[in-house]
Amino acid sequence: MKNLFLSCLFLILAGTLSIQAQNMSSSYTTGLGIKMWGDGAGISLKHFVSPNHALEGIGYFWRGGTRITGLYEIHFDIANAEGLKWYIGPGAHVGFYNNRFNDKQYYNNWSSGSYVGLDGVLGLDYKFNGAPINLSIDWQPSFEFGDNRGFIGIWGGLGVRYTFN
């Protein structure tokens, strides 16, 4: 499944490269790429709706299931660090977890199924000047609703995106 995920991501990026101009400044409007964390990876699409406000959609895939997250991020400049911003914001998610998620080694026997939750995000975002590449690193604590659910502090990760104007 991981090879299929990476192949699909490559095809999406290759197609968009042929129709979009590269963004060579230290800011960007849209970024598409991957977000990696301890147990898996996801597809990340981040779009700025104004100079300091962005929407990010993430589809995580890992051995325990799938989780789709939407975040609203407010970005703030860091003095004397061109291209580097910090961000914070709220969000929500829906998770689809399989039987392996119920393993006693992980997450206190949380059950398989579909669950919803509220998220927060705190992170750093860097756009390389002169290259269409963006890096981010963040922490996404969340609270999931349902039996044996609650606070989850393991989400977030390292994002690598190709940027568009």
C-alpha positions as CSV (number, residue, x, y, z in Angstrom):
1,M,0.0,0.0,0.0
2,K,2.9,2.3,0.7
3,N,4.3,1.8,-2.8
4,L,0.8,2.6,-4.3
5,F,0.6,5.7,-2.1
6,L,4.0,7.0,-3.3
7,S,3.3,6.1,-6.9
8,C,0.0,8.1,-6.8
9,L,1.7,11.0,-5.2
10,F,4.5,11.0,-7.8
11,L,1.9,11.0,-10.7
12,I,0.0,13.9,-9.1
13,L,3.2,15.9,-8.7
14,A,4.4,15.1,-12.2
15,G,1.1,16.2,-13.7
16,T,1.0,19.5,-11.8
17,L,4.6,20.3,-12.6
18,S,3.8,20.4,-16.3
19,I,0.9,22.8,-15.9
20,Q,2.1,25.2,-13.1
21,A,5.0,27.7,-13.0
22,Q,7.5,27.2,-10.2
23,N,7.4,29.5,-7.3
24,M,10.9,31.0,-6.7
25,S,10.1,33.5,-3.9
26,S,10.1,32.9,-0.2
27,S,6.3,32.8,-0.1
28,Y,3.7,30.5,-1.8
29,T,0.0,30.2,-2.3
30,T,-0.4,26.4,-2.5
31,G,1.7,23.4,-1.5
32,L,1.2,19.7,-2.3
33,G,3.3,16.9,-0.8
34,I,3.7,14.4,2.0
35,K,3.6,14.6,5.8
36,M,5.5,12.0,7.6
37,W,5.2,10.9,11.3
38,G,6.3,8.0,13.4
39,D,4.0,5.2,12.1
40,G,3.1,6.4,8.6
41,A,2.7,9.1,6.0
42,G,0.0,11.2,4.5
43,I,-0.8,13.5,1.6
44,S,-0.8,17.2,2.5
45,L,-2.4,20.0,0.6
46,K,-1.9,23.5,2.1
47,H,-3.5,26.6,0.5
48,F,-3.3,30.2,1.7
49,V,-6.6,32.0,1.6
50,S,-4.9,35.3,2.7
51,P,-1.3,36.2,3.3
52,N,-1.3,34.8,6.9
53,H,-4.3,32.3,6.9
54,A,-4.1,28.8,5.4
55,L,-6.2,25.7,5.1
56,E,-4.5,22.3,5.2
57,G,-6.0,19.0,4.4
58,I,-4.1,15.8,5.4
59,G,-5.0,12.2,4.5
60,Y,-2.9,10.0,6.8
61,F,-2.3,6.3,6.0
62,W,-0.7,3.8,8.4
63,R,-0.9,0.3,9.6
64,G,-3.8,1.1,12.0
65,G,-6.1,2.7,9.4
66,T,-6.7,6.1,7.8
67,R,-7.3,9.6,9.3
68,I,-8.5,12.6,7.3
69,T,-7.7,16.0,9.0
70,G,-8.7,19.6,8.1
71,L,-6.8,22.5,9.8
72,Y,-7.2,26.3,9.8
73,E,-3.7,27.8,10.3
74,I,-2.8,31.3,11.3
75,H,0.8,32.1,10.3
76,F,3.1,34.7,11.9
77,D,6.5,36.0,10.6
78,I,9.7,35.3,12.6
79,A,11.9,38.5,12.7
80,N,15.1,38.3,10.6
81,A,14.2,34.8,9.2
82,E,12.9,35.2,5.6
83,G,10.7,32.4,4.6
84,L,10.2,31.1,8.1
85,K,6.9,31.4,9.9
86,W,5.3,29.8,13.0
87,Y,1.6,28.9,13.0
88,I,-1.2,27.8,15.2
89,G,-4.8,26.9,14.7
90,P,-7.9,24.7,15.1
91,G,-9.2,21.8,13.1
92,A,-11.1,18.5,13.0
93,H,-10.7,15.0,11.8
94,V,-12.4,11.7,11.1
95,G,-10.5,8.4,11.6
96,F,-11.2,4.9,10.3
97,Y,-9.2,2.4,12.4
98,N,-8.8,-1.3,11.7
99,N,-8.3,-4.3,14.1
100,R,-4.5,-3.7,14.3
101,F,-5.3,-0.4,16.1
102,N,-6.8,-2.5,18.9
103,D,-3.4,-4.2,19.7
104,K,-2.7,-4.1,23.4
105,Q,0.7,-2.5,22.7
106,Y,-0.9,0.6,21.3
107,Y,-3.3,3.2,22.6
108,N,-4.8,1.3,25.6
109,N,-7.0,-1.1,23.7
110,W,-8.9,1.6,21.8
111,S,-11.5,-0.1,19.6
112,S,-11.7,-0.3,15.8
113,G,-14.2,1.8,14.0
114,S,-14.9,5.3,12.8
115,Y,-14.4,8.3,15.1
116,V,-14.4,12.1,14.9
117,G,-12.4,14.6,16.9
118,L,-11.2,18.1,17.3
119,D,-7.6,19.1,16.6
120,G,-5.1,21.8,17.2
121,V,-1.9,22.6,15.5
122,L,1.4,24.3,16.4
123,G,4.3,24.4,14.0
124,L,7.0,26.0,11.9
125,D,6.7,26.5,8.1
126,Y,9.7,27.3,5.8
127,K,9.7,28.2,2.1
128,F,13.0,28.0,0.4
129,N,13.9,31.2,-1.5
130,G,14.7,30.3,-5.1
131,A,13.2,26.8,-5.0
132,P,9.6,25.6,-5.2
133,I,10.0,23.6,-1.9
134,N,8.3,24.1,1.5
135,L,9.1,22.3,4.7
136,S,7.0,22.2,7.9
137,I,7.1,20.5,11.2
138,D,4.2,20.6,13.6
139,W,2.4,19.0,16.5
140,Q,-1.3,18.2,16.2
141,P,-2.8,17.3,19.5
142,S,-6.4,16.1,19.3
143,F,-9.4,15.0,21.3
144,E,-11.4,12.1,19.9
145,F,-15.0,11.3,20.8
146,G,-16.3,7.8,21.5
147,D,-15.9,4.9,23.9
148,N,-12.3,4.5,25.1
149,R,-11.3,7.7,23.2
150,G,-9.9,11.0,24.5
151,F,-6.8,13.1,24.2
152,I,-4.2,12.0,21.5
153,G,-0.9,13.7,21.5
154,I,1.0,11.7,18.8
155,W,-0.1,13.4,15.6
156,G,1.8,15.9,13.6
157,G,5.0,15.5,11.6
158,L,7.4,16.6,9.0
159,G,5.8,18.0,5.8
160,V,7.6,18.3,2.4
161,R,5.7,20.1,-0.3
162,Y,6.1,21.3,-3.9
163,T,4.8,24.9,-4.0
164,F,2.8,26.8,-6.6
165,N,2.1,30.6,-7.0
